[in-house]
Amino acid sequence: MSAPVARDILVVDDEVGIRELLSEILQDEGYRVAVAENAGQARAYRVRAEPSLVLLDIWMPDTDGVTLLREWAAAGQLTMPVVMMSGHGTIETAVEATRIGAFDFLEKPIGLAKLLATIARALKNGAVRQPRRVSFAALGASAAVREAERAVEQVLAVGKPLLLLGEPGTGHDAAARAVAASGMPFVPVSGNAARLSTNPMSLVEEAREGTLYAAEIGQYSKAEQKGLAFLLGKLEKHGVTLVCTSSEALGNLAAEGRFDAALLSQLSAGAVMLPPLRARRDDIPPLIERFWREATRGDPSAPLLAALPPPALALLTGAHWPGNLDHLAGVVANLALVRAEISADHVRRLLGESAQAPQAVAPEITARFFDLPLREAREAFERIYFEQLLGREQSNMSRVADKAGLERTHLYRKLKQLSIRFSRRTEESGS
């Protein structure tokens, strides 16, 4: 016996005529209907209950529908399919909504047959997945780490491959393992990368209903990159979550022809930056204590964080940490060897030049730029610039447009000109 289809629908629209019409139509079709005339009422309803589906108008006087959708996604409340509605929508708005997690986009006036078909399809397919909670406690507990957690949950909620970016030592492996569902397969590609070029489907089959972990993809050969690109269209059918990482600037590698630009464009939709240690210094003292316990194997006689001389602790907390978590763990392990002899001078010698932040330097420009004609060099730089900005802003197009100083329509035109797409599937669903 199949499970019954849930039938509670929330209609959110500021036009009373549309609310009443949709409510009457849906009730005649056997659905239970609740209505909200603005985003405030919709928020309040979502706190009290979880509807089976939401019909959400984009243009409302208090908060627009895309902003409300983004709020629900960030709060882990986007657990139901949401169908956006608008009488004067644009392709850009539809793309943005589907990227955040909307199931579909309907243009007013909405035909009855199309409305009912879309609702039935959304309810039947369970378009939006239950949110997967992610804990990056192994990286720290700062606001920057929590923001990375939320960004990862948003990517997982819409079923995109995850691309973890960040400096070496920021915790790629720990973050990837935190993403993996408990009790399900976790298959590292490391040591099996050759299978990407010879038999990529064997990796997906091995990771069925689990996680496939591709670390440091910037080091993959062209054949391995091709195999990884091939797998992107096979993941959903096998229930596989793909987690890729890179501590290298993939945009630079793509500009140099060492990384597939089309593959980077597809993966950029799920890019999340892991914050460097120097950007979350409040995490450093508890991390020191944790690494100390690990280095001393919980020896109760070993001095803990409180035994560190204040100048030594100040040096550790204020250091630049170019190697991030791995660097900190290594320094603490060394301190565990000397224990009672710890001093600020000893810490300073261990840190060396990393005791202080380096002088600001110009962004890296690879030698290949100077071998290109001006027009091609400019396009290569712009491609790197926007790919990095998309990753840093978690593909939030409003923030990207704001940081780049462009109108959103001009931003989309520029991305199209540079052949940068945040998801082929997303673009198709918005068209």
C-alpha positions in Angstrom: 0.0 0.0 0.0 1.5 3.3 -1.0 1.8 6.2 1.4 -1.0 8.9 1.1 0.0 12.1 -0.7 0.1 15.1 1.7 -2.5 17.8 0.7 -1.9 20.9 2.8 -1.2 24.0 0.7 -0.3 27.5 1.8 -1.1 30.3 -0.7 0.8 33.5 -0.2 -0.3 36.5 -2.3 -1.1 40.1 -1.5 -4.0 40.2 -4.0 -7.2 39.1 -2.3 -8.8 38.1 -5.6 -6.0 35.7 -6.5 -5.9 34.2 -2.9 -9.6 33.5 -3.0 -9.6 32.1 -6.5 -6.7 29.8 -5.8 -8.2 28.7 -2.5 -11.5 27.8 -4.2 -9.9 25.9 -7.0 -7.6 23.9 -4.7 -10.4 23.1 -2.2 -12.5 21.8 -5.1 -9.6 19.5 -6.0 -9.6 18.1 -2.4 -6.7 20.1 -1.0 -6.7 21.7 2.5 -5.7 25.4 1.9 -4.3 28.1 4.2 -3.8 31.7 2.9 -1.4 34.5 3.8 -1.6 38.0 2.4 2.1 38.9 3.0 5.4 37.5 4.0 4.9 38.3 7.7 1.8 36.0 7.8 3.6 33.3 5.8 6.5 33.4 8.3 4.1 33.0 11.2 2.3 30.1 9.6 5.6 28.3 8.8 6.6 28.6 12.4 3.4 26.9 13.5 3.1 24.3 10.8 4.8 22.6 7.8 2.6 22.7 4.7 2.9 20.1 2.0 3.5 22.8 -0.6 3.6 26.6 -0.8 2.4 28.8 -3.7 4.4 32.0 -3.2 4.0 35.3 -5.0 7.2 37.1 -5.8 6.1 40.7 -5.6 4.6 41.6 -2.2 4.6 44.9 -0.3 6.5 43.9 2.9 9.1 41.3 1.7 9.5 39.9 -1.8 9.0 36.1 -2.3 12.6 35.4 -3.2 13.8 37.0 0.0 11.3 35.0 2.0 12.4 31.8 0.2 16.0 32.6 1.0 15.1 33.2 4.7 13.4 29.8 4.9 16.4 28.1 3.2 18.9 29.7 5.7 16.7 28.7 8.7 16.3 25.1 7.6 12.6 25.7 7.0 12.6 25.0 3.3 11.4 21.4 3.8 8.5 21.6 1.4 8.3 22.3 -2.3 7.7 26.0 -3.1 6.2 27.1 -6.4 6.9 30.8 -7.2 4.2 32.9 -8.9 4.5 36.3 -10.7 2.7 38.4 -13.1 5.8 40.1 -14.4 8.7 37.8 -13.6 12.0 37.7 -15.4 14.3 34.8 -16.3 16.9 36.1 -13.8 14.4 36.0 -11.0 13.3 32.5 -11.9 16.9 31.3 -12.0 17.6 32.9 -8.6 14.5 31.3 -7.0 15.3 27.8 -8.4 18.9 28.2 -7.3 17.8 28.9 -3.7 15.4 25.8 -3.8 12.1 26.7 -5.5 10.5 23.8 -7.3 9.1 25.7 -10.2 8.0 29.2 -11.4 4.5 29.9 -12.8 3.7 33.1 -14.7 0.3 34.8 -14.0 -2.3 34.4 -15.2 -1.9 30.8 -14.4 -3.7 28.2 -16.5 -5.8 25.8 -14.4 -4.3 22.6 -16.1 -0.7 23.9 -15.6 -1.4 24.9 -12.0 -2.8 21.5 -11.0 -0.2 19.5 -13.0 2.7 21.5 -11.3 1.2 21.0 -7.8 0.7 17.2 -8.4 4.2 16.9 -9.8 5.8 18.7 -6.8 3.9 16.7 -4.3 4.5 13.4 -6.0 8.2 13.9 -6.5 9.0 15.5 -3.2 10.9 18.2 -5.0 12.7 19.7 -2.0 14.7 17.2 0.2 14.5 17.2 4.0 17.4 19.4 5.2 20.5 17.5 6.2 22.0 18.9 9.4 25.8 19.5 9.2 28.1 20.1 12.2 31.5 21.5 11.6 32.3 21.3 15.4 35.7 19.8 14.4 36.6 23.1 12.8 35.4 25.4 15.6 32.2 27.1 16.8 32.6 30.7 15.6 30.1 32.6 13.6 32.2 32.1 10.5 32.1 28.3 10.9 28.4 28.3 11.5 27.9 30.4 8.4 29.8 27.7 6.4 27.6 25.1 8.0 24.4 26.9 6.8 25.8 27.4 3.3 26.6 23.7 3.0 23.1 22.8 4.2 21.6 25.0 1.5 23.7 23.3 -1.2 22.7 19.9 0.1 19.0 20.9 0.3 18.8 21.6 -3.4 20.8 18.4 -4.3 23.9 20.1 -5.9 27.4 18.7 -5.7 29.4 20.5 -3.0 32.7 22.2 -3.7 34.6 23.1 -0.5 37.2 25.8 -1.2 39.7 27.3 1.2 43.4 27.6 2.0 45.4 24.5 2.9 44.7 23.2 6.4 41.2 24.8 6.7 39.6 21.4 7.3 38.5 20.0 3.9 38.7 16.4 5.1 36.9 17.0 8.3 34.2 19.0 6.6 33.6 16.3 3.9 33.2 13.7 6.6 30.8 15.9 8.5 28.7 16.1 5.4 28.5 12.3 5.0 25.3 10.7 6.4 25.8 8.5 9.3 25.9 4.8 8.5 26.0 5.4 4.7 29.0 4.7 2.3 31.8 7.3 2.3 34.0 6.6 -0.7 37.2 8.7 -1.1 38.4 9.1 -4.7 42.0 9.5 -3.4 43.9 6.4 -4.4 41.1 5.6 -6.9 41.4 8.6 -9.2 42.5 6.5 -12.1 39.0 4.9 -12.0 37.6 8.3 -12.9 39.2 7.9 -16.3 38.7 4.2 -16.8 35.5 3.2 -15.0 33.9 6.2 -13.3 30.5 4.5 -12.8 32.2 2.0 -10.5 32.8 4.8 -8.0 29.2 6.0 -8.1 27.9 2.4 -7.6 30.2 1.9 -4.7 29.0 5.2 -3.1 25.3 4.5 -3.8 23.0 6.4 -1.3 26.2 7.8 0.3 29.0 10.2 -0.3 31.7 10.3 -3.0 34.7 12.4 -1.8 36.9 14.0 -4.5 39.8 15.8 -2.7 42.0 18.4 -4.3 40.4 18.2 -7.7 42.8 20.8 -9.1 45.4 18.1 -9.2 43.4 15.8 -11.4 44.5 14.9 -14.9 42.5 16.0 -17.9 41.1 12.4 -18.2 40.1 12.3 -14.5 38.4 15.7 -14.8 36.5 14.4 -17.8 35.4 11.3 -15.7 34.3 13.6 -12.9 32.3 15.7 -15.3 30.6 12.6 -16.7 29.5 11.5 -13.2 27.7 14.8 -12.5 24.7 13.6 -14.5 24.6 10.2 -12.7 24.6 11.2 -9.1 20.9 11.8 -8.5 19.8 8.5 -9.9 22.1 6.6 -7.5 21.4 8.9 -4.5 25.1 10.0 -4.3 26.3 13.2 -2.7 29.5 14.5 -4.4 31.9 16.5 -2.2 34.9 18.1 -4.0 37.6 20.1 -2.4 40.4 22.4 -3.6 43.0 24.5 -1.8 44.1 25.9 -5.1 42.6 28.7 -7.1 40.6 26.8 -9.7 39.9 29.9 -11.7 43.7 30.4 -12.2 44.1 26.8 -13.2 41.2 27.1 -15.7 42.7 30.3 -17.1 46.0 28.4 -17.6 44.2 25.5 -19.4 45.0 23.1 -16.5 41.4 22.7 -15.3 38.2 22.2 -17.3 36.4 25.6 -17.3 33.0 23.9 -18.0 33.4 21.5 -15.0 34.3 24.5 -12.8 31.2 26.4 -13.9 29.0 23.4 -13.0 30.7 22.9 -9.6 30.6 26.6 -8.8 26.9 26.4 -8.0 27.7 24.5 -4.9 30.9 26.3 -3.8 31.4 27.0 -0.1 34.4 28.8 1.4 35.9 27.4 4.6 37.2 30.3 6.6 40.9 30.6 7.5 41.9 30.4 11.1 43.0 34.1 11.3 39.4 35.1 10.3 38.0 33.4 13.4 40.4 33.9 16.2 37.9 33.2 18.9 38.1 29.5 17.8 41.8 29.4 18.6 41.8 28.9 22.4 39.3 26.0 22.4 41.2 24.4 19.5 44.5 24.7 21.4 42.9 22.9 24.3 41.5 20.2 22.1 44.8 19.7 20.2 46.6 19.6 23.6 44.4 16.8 24.8 45.0 14.9 21.6 48.8 15.5 21.8 49.0 14.4 25.4 46.4 11.6 25.0 44.3 13.0 27.8 47.1 12.8 30.3 45.6 14.4 33.4 49.0 15.5 34.6 49.7 17.5 31.5 49.1 21.3 31.9 46.1 22.5 30.1 45.3 25.8 28.3 45.2 27.7 31.6 48.8 26.8 32.3 50.1 28.6 29.1 51.8 31.8 30.0 49.6 34.7 28.8 52.2 36.1 26.4 52.4 32.6 24.8 48.7 32.4 24.5 48.5 35.9 23.0 51.1 34.9 20.4 49.2 31.8 19.4 45.9 33.6 19.2 47.3 36.5 17.1 49.4 34.5 14.7 48.8 34.5 11.0 48.5 30.7 10.7 49.2 30.2 7.0 48.8 26.4 7.5 45.5 27.0 9.5 44.2 24.0 11.6 47.0 21.7 10.6 49.6 24.3 11.4 48.1 25.0 14.8 47.8 21.3 15.6 51.5 20.8 14.8 52.6 23.7 17.0 50.5 22.5 19.9 52.0 19.0 19.5 55.5 20.5 19.8 54.5 22.4 22.9 53.2 19.2 24.5 56.7 17.8 24.2 58.3 20.6 26.3 55.3 21.1 28.6 56.7 22.9 31.7 59.3 24.7 29.6 56.8 26.6 27.5 57.6 30.3 27.1 56.7 33.2 24.8 60.2 32.9 23.2 59.7 29.2 22.5 56.3 29.9 20.9 57.8 32.8 18.9 60.5 30.6 17.5 58.0 27.9 16.5 55.8 30.4 14.7 58.7 32.1 12.9 57.4 34.6 10.3 53.9 33.4 10.8 53.8 35.1 14.2 52.8 38.2 12.3 50.5 38.8 9.3 52.5 39.2 6.1 52.5 42.5 4.3 49.6 42.9 1.8 50.6 41.8 -1.7 48.9 42.3 -5.0 46.7 39.4 -6.2 48.5 36.7 -8.0 48.8 37.1 -11.7 50.2 34.1 -13.5 52.9 34.4 -16.1 50.5 33.2 -18.8 48.5 36.4 -18.6 51.5 38.3 -20.1 51.6 36.0 -23.1 48.0 36.7 -24.0 46.6 39.5 -26.2 45.0 42.2 -24.0 41.4 41.2 -24.8 42.0 37.5 -23.9 44.0 38.5 -20.8 41.1 40.7 -19.6 38.5 37.9 -20.2 40.7 35.4 -18.4 41.0 37.8 -15.4 37.3 38.5 -15.4 36.5 34.8 -15.5 38.8 34.2 -12.4 37.3 37.2 -10.7 33.6 36.2 -11.1 34.3 32.5 -10.4 36.0 33.4 -7.1 33.3 35.9 -6.2 30.6 33.4 -6.9 32.3 30.9 -4.6 33.0 33.4 -1.8 29.4 34.6 -1.9 27.9 31.1 -2.1 26.5 32.0 -5.6 24.2 34.6 -4.0 23.6 36.7 -7.1 22.4 39.7 -5.1 25.6 39.9 -3.1 27.8 39.1 -6.2 26.2 42.0 -8.1 26.6 44.3 -5.1 30.3 43.4 -4.6 31.0 43.6 -8.4 29.2 47.0 -8.6 26.9 45.8 -11.4 23.2 45.8 -12.0 21.9 42.2 -11.8 20.9 42.2 -15.5 24.4 43.4 -16.4 25.9 40.7 -14.1 23.9 37.9 -15.9 24.9 39.3 -19.3 28.6 39.3 -18.2 28.5 35.7 -16.9 26.9 34.6 -20.1 29.5 36.4 -22.1 32.3 34.6 -20.1 30.5 31.2 -20.4 30.1 31.1 -16.6 27.0 29.1 -15.5 26.1 28.2 -12.0 24.1 25.2 -13.1 22.9 24.0 -16.4 20.0 22.2 -14.8 19.0 25.4 -12.9 19.1 27.5 -16.1 16.9 25.0 -17.9 14.4 24.9 -15.0 14.1 28.7 -15.1 13.6 29.0 -18.8 
